[in-house]
Amino acid sequence: MKKHMQGIWAALLGLALLLVVASGCSTTKPKAASVVSPTSKVATTTVYSKALGIDWNYDVYLPAGYNPTAKKRYPVVYMMHGLYGNHRNLLERFNSQQMLDGIIHRTHQGAIVVFIDGFNSFYINAKDGMKMEDAIMKDLIPTINKTYKVSTKRADHALGGISMGGYGAARLALKYPKYFSKAILVSPAVWYNLPADNVFRKTLHAFTDGKTNWSDKVYDSVFPTEYLDSESADVQFYVESTSSDTTVPIKDVQRFVKAVKANHNPVKFVQDSGDNHNWTYWTKAMPKGYQWVIDQFKAGK
């Protein structure tokens, strides 16, 4: 029995030695793990915002081929939702990831896209309320620049949005032209005269003066066209809306476009007919906005 066990141990030892030798003689080296993403990714994450005093959610789209350890840097687009929405709207109500994948594949021009949670803020600093403008400019953008491979070129920085988000994109692009060079506005909520009985006056607080929910004086003082000047004149715009819009009359959008053009800003204005201020329309309009901004990035190379 003792000799039998010795034989088994000797056989196992020999097998182990053979495996070690075979491993050492192999000419195939293990491949290093790749950090390149073969497909696009969308991640939901947070940043602590001192301006808001909260852990603040956002989504980030990283294009196929994105490599966090490579030298290559990408243009960035900050996308903003409309009233009563959140940072997931433009990914779930229509498929922004799929839209961007197709455009980037066709153009061979990648981009990082950040989807902001703007609550019902109109993306401004409200009196005694949310400091959303500060949160975007002082908390979110520095975090994105530090965390992801974002281009440092002004020509590679853009904003976009639907409805309230279109208002926010217009305003921030014009107010901060040293950082932003482009803006996509789809059905932008650029009211010039909101009727006194409009429900938004009664329910929203972004433009409060501390006495009433909606102050025309406050609203007018931060309206996007207030920032039209020689410094903001080279911000490029893509504006699209429908003549059937019953929420933001097309005449208001036309008036806004006219004012921006009078400042000598480059503007592509698309006026459609049919549908309304809704997701059916935005699902058809947004791919054209994405295509425009990706084309502008590519043209600037």
SULVEN-V414023 format. One record per pair of residues at least 24 apart in sequence whose C-alpha atoms are under 10 Angstrom apart, sorted by the first residue. I is the first residue (numbers start at 1). GAP is how many residues later the second one is. Records with the same first field share a line. If there is no record, write none. Layout:
I = GAP ; GAP
//
This chain:
34 = 33
35 = 30 ; 31 ; 32 ; 33 ; 34 ; 35
36 = 28 ; 29 ; 30 ; 31 ; 32 ; 33 ; 34
37 = 25 ; 26 ; 27 ; 28 ; 29 ; 30 ; 31
38 = 25 ; 26 ; 27 ; 28 ; 29
39 = 24 ; 25 ; 26 ; 27 ; 62
40 = 24 ; 25 ; 26 ; 57 ; 58 ; 60 ; 61 ; 72
41 = 24 ; 25 ; 56 ; 60
42 = 49 ; 55 ; 70 ; 71 ; 72 ; 73
43 = 71
44 = 43 ; 44 ; 70 ; 71
46 = 94
47 = 88 ; 92 ; 93 ; 96 ; 97
48 = 87 ; 91 ; 92 ; 95
49 = 82 ; 83 ; 85 ; 86 ; 87 ; 89 ; 90 ; 91 ; 94
50 = 81 ; 84 ; 85 ; 88 ; 89
51 = 74 ; 79 ; 80 ; 81 ; 82 ; 83 ; 84 ; 85 ; 86 ; 87 ; 88
52 = 77 ; 78 ; 79 ; 80 ; 81 ; 82 ; 83 ; 84 ; 87
53 = 77 ; 78 ; 82
56 = 60 ; 61 ; 62 ; 79 ; 83 ; 84
57 = 29 ; 30 ; 31 ; 58 ; 59 ; 60 ; 61
58 = 28 ; 29 ; 30 ; 56 ; 57 ; 58 ; 59 ; 60 ; 82
59 = 28 ; 29 ; 32 ; 54 ; 55 ; 56 ; 57 ; 58
60 = 27 ; 52 ; 53 ; 54 ; 55 ; 56 ; 84 ; 88
61 = 30 ; 35 ; 36 ; 39 ; 40 ; 50 ; 51 ; 52 ; 53 ; 54
62 = 35 ; 39 ; 48 ; 49 ; 50 ; 51 ; 52 ; 86 ; 87
63 = 34 ; 37 ; 38 ; 41 ; 42 ; 46 ; 47 ; 48 ; 49 ; 50
64 = 37 ; 40 ; 41 ; 46 ; 47
65 = 45
66 = 44 ; 45 ; 46 ; 82 ; 83
67 = 81 ; 82
68 = 79 ; 80 ; 81
69 = 79 ; 80
70 = 79
71 = 78
72 = 77 ; 78 ; 79
73 = 37 ; 38 ; 39 ; 75 ; 76 ; 77 ; 78 ; 79 ; 80 ; 83
74 = 35 ; 36 ; 37 ; 38 ; 39 ; 74 ; 75 ; 76 ; 77 ; 78 ; 79 ; 82 ; 83 ; 223
75 = 34 ; 35 ; 36 ; 37 ; 38 ; 74 ; 75 ; 76 ; 77 ; 78 ; 79 ; 80 ; 81 ; 82 ; 83 ; 218 ; 219 ; 222 ; 223
76 = 34 ; 35 ; 36 ; 37 ; 38 ; 68 ; 69 ; 72 ; 73 ; 74 ; 75 ; 76 ; 78 ; 79 ; 80 ; 81 ; 82 ; 83 ; 104 ; 218 ; 221
77 = 34 ; 35 ; 36 ; 37 ; 38 ; 79 ; 80 ; 81 ; 82 ; 83 ; 103 ; 105 ; 106 ; 107 ; 213 ; 216 ; 217
78 = 34 ; 35 ; 36 ; 37 ; 38 ; 58 ; 63 ; 79 ; 80 ; 81 ; 82 ; 83 ; 91 ; 105 ; 106
79 = 34 ; 35 ; 36 ; 37 ; 38 ; 39 ; 79 ; 80 ; 81 ; 82 ; 83 ; 86 ; 87 ; 89 ; 90 ; 104 ; 105
80 = 34 ; 35 ; 36 ; 37 ; 38 ; 39 ; 42 ; 43 ; 79 ; 80 ; 81 ; 82 ; 83 ; 84 ; 85 ; 86 ; 87 ; 88 ; 89 ; 105
81 = 34 ; 35 ; 36 ; 37 ; 38 ; 39 ; 41 ; 79 ; 80 ; 81 ; 82 ; 83 ; 84 ; 85 ; 87
82 = 35 ; 36 ; 37 ; 38 ; 39 ; 40 ; 79 ; 80 ; 81 ; 82 ; 83 ; 84 ; 85 ; 86 ; 105 ; 106 ; 107
83 = 35 ; 36 ; 37 ; 38 ; 39 ; 79 ; 80 ; 81 ; 82 ; 106 ; 117 ; 121
84 = 34 ; 35 ; 36 ; 37 ; 80
85 = 32 ; 33 ; 34 ; 35 ; 79 ; 80
86 = 29 ; 30 ; 31 ; 32 ; 33 ; 34
87 = 27 ; 28 ; 29 ; 30 ; 31 ; 32
88 = 27 ; 28 ; 29
89 = 26 ; 27 ; 28
90 = 25 ; 26 ; 71 ; 72 ; 189 ; 192 ; 193 ; 196
91 = 24
93 = 186 ; 187 ; 189 ; 190
94 = 185 ; 186 ; 188 ; 189 ; 190 ; 192
95 = 188 ; 191 ; 192
96 = 187 ; 190 ; 191 ; 194
98 = 189
99 = 184 ; 187 ; 188 ; 189 ; 191 ; 192
100 = 187 ; 190 ; 191 ; 194
102 = 185 ; 189
103 = 184 ; 185 ; 187 ; 188 ; 189 ; 191 ; 192
104 = 186 ; 187 ; 190 ; 191
107 = 184 ; 187 ; 188 ; 191
108 = 186 ; 190
109 = 185 ; 186 ; 187 ; 188 ; 189 ; 190 ; 192
110 = 184 ; 187 ; 188
111 = 38 ; 39 ; 40 ; 45 ; 46 ; 182 ; 183 ; 186
112 = 32 ; 36 ; 37 ; 38 ; 39 ; 45
113 = 45 ; 46 ; 47
114 = 26 ; 27 ; 30 ; 45
115 = 45 ; 46
116 = 24 ; 45 ; 49
118 = 46 ; 47 ; 50
120 = 44 ; 45 ; 84 ; 85 ; 86
121 = 43 ; 44 ; 47 ; 83 ; 84 ; 85 ; 86
122 = 41 ; 42 ; 43 ; 44 ; 45 ; 46 ; 47 ; 49 ; 67 ; 82 ; 83 ; 84 ; 85
123 = 41 ; 42 ; 44 ; 45 ; 46 ; 48 ; 49 ; 83
124 = 44 ; 47 ; 48 ; 82 ; 83 ; 98
125 = 81 ; 82 ; 97
126 = 79 ; 80 ; 81 ; 82 ; 83 ; 84 ; 92
127 = 78 ; 79 ; 80 ; 81 ; 82 ; 83 ; 91
128 = 77 ; 78 ; 80 ; 81 ; 82
129 = 76 ; 77 ; 78 ; 79 ; 81
130 = 75 ; 76
131 = 75
132 = 74
133 = 35 ; 38 ; 39
136 = 36
137 = 35 ; 39 ; 42
152 = 27
153 = 26 ; 27 ; 28
154 = 24 ; 25 ; 26 ; 27 ; 28
155 = 24 ; 25 ; 26 ; 27 ; 80 ; 81 ; 141 ; 142 ; 145 ; 146
156 = 24 ; 25 ; 26 ; 137 ; 138 ; 140 ; 141 ; 142 ; 144 ; 145
157 = 24 ; 25 ; 26 ; 136 ; 140
158 = 24 ; 25 ; 26 ; 77 ; 78 ; 79 ; 135 ; 136 ; 139
159 = 24 ; 25 ; 26 ; 78 ; 134
160 = 24 ; 25 ; 26 ; 28 ; 77 ; 78 ; 79 ; 126 ; 129 ; 130 ; 133
161 = 24 ; 25 ; 26 ; 27 ; 125 ; 128
162 = 24 ; 25 ; 26 ; 27 ; 78 ; 79 ; 115 ; 116 ; 117 ; 120 ; 123 ; 124
163 = 24 ; 25 ; 26 ; 27 ; 78 ; 84 ; 85 ; 114 ; 115 ; 119
164 = 24 ; 25 ; 26
165 = 24
166 = 24 ; 73 ; 74
167 = 24 ; 56 ; 57
168 = 55 ; 56
169 = 55 ; 68
170 = 53 ; 54 ; 55 ; 57 ; 65 ; 67 ; 69 ; 86 ; 90
171 = 51 ; 52 ; 53 ; 54 ; 55 ; 56 ; 57
172 = 52 ; 55
173 = 51 ; 54 ; 59 ; 62 ; 63 ; 64
174 = 50 ; 51 ; 52 ; 53 ; 54 ; 55 ; 57 ; 58 ; 59 ; 60 ; 61 ; 62 ; 86
175 = 47 ; 49 ; 50 ; 51 ; 52 ; 53 ; 54 ; 56 ; 57
176 = 51 ; 55 ; 56 ; 59
177 = 50 ; 54 ; 55 ; 56 ; 57 ; 58
178 = 53 ; 54 ; 57
180 = 52 ; 54 ; 55 ; 56
181 = 51 ; 52 ; 53 ; 54 ; 55 ; 56
182 = 52 ; 53 ; 54 ; 55 ; 56 ; 84 ; 85 ; 110 ; 111 ; 114 ; 115
183 = 52 ; 53 ; 54 ; 55 ; 56 ; 84 ; 106 ; 109 ; 110
184 = 52 ; 53 ; 54 ; 55 ; 56 ; 84 ; 102 ; 104 ; 105 ; 106 ; 108 ; 109
185 = 52 ; 53 ; 54 ; 55 ; 56 ; 68 ; 84 ; 101 ; 104
186 = 52 ; 53 ; 54 ; 55 ; 56 ; 67 ; 84 ; 91 ; 95 ; 96 ; 99 ; 100 ; 102 ; 103
187 = 52 ; 53 ; 54 ; 55 ; 58 ; 60 ; 61 ; 62 ; 63 ; 66 ; 84 ; 89 ; 90 ; 91 ; 94 ; 95 ; 98
188 = 51 ; 52 ; 53 ; 60 ; 62 ; 64 ; 65 ; 68 ; 89
189 = 58 ; 59 ; 60 ; 63 ; 64
190 = 33 ; 34 ; 35 ; 58 ; 59 ; 60 ; 61 ; 62 ; 63 ; 64 ; 65 ; 66
191 = 28 ; 29 ; 32 ; 56 ; 57 ; 58 ; 59 ; 60 ; 61 ; 62 ; 64 ; 65
192 = 24 ; 27 ; 28 ; 31 ; 56 ; 57 ; 59 ; 60 ; 61 ; 63 ; 64
193 = 27 ; 59
194 = 54
224 = 32 ; 36
225 = 31 ; 32 ; 34 ; 35 ; 38
227 = 33
228 = 31 ; 32 ; 34 ; 35 ; 36 ; 37
229 = 31 ; 34 ; 35 ; 36
230 = 33 ; 34 ; 35
232 = 28 ; 31 ; 32 ; 33
233 = 27 ; 28 ; 29 ; 30 ; 31 ; 32 ; 33
234 = 29 ; 30 ; 31 ; 32 ; 33
235 = 25 ; 29 ; 30 ; 31 ; 32
236 = 24 ; 28 ; 29 ; 30 ; 31 ; 32 ; 57 ; 60
237 = 24 ; 28 ; 29 ; 30 ; 31 ; 32 ; 52 ; 55 ; 56
238 = 28 ; 29 ; 30 ; 31 ; 32 ; 50 ; 51 ; 52 ; 54 ; 55
239 = 28 ; 29 ; 30 ; 31 ; 32 ; 50
240 = 28 ; 29 ; 30 ; 31 ; 32 ; 42 ; 45 ; 46 ; 48 ; 49
241 = 28 ; 29 ; 30 ; 31 ; 32 ; 35 ; 36 ; 40 ; 41 ; 44
242 = 28 ; 29 ; 30 ; 31 ; 32 ; 33 ; 34 ; 35 ; 39 ; 40 ; 43
243 = 28 ; 29 ; 30 ; 31 ; 32 ; 33 ; 34
244 = 27 ; 28 ; 29 ; 30 ; 31 ; 32 ; 33
245 = 27 ; 28 ; 29 ; 30 ; 31 ; 32 ; 33 ; 36
246 = 29 ; 30 ; 31
247 = 29 ; 30 ; 31
248 = 28 ; 29
249 = 28
268 = 24
//
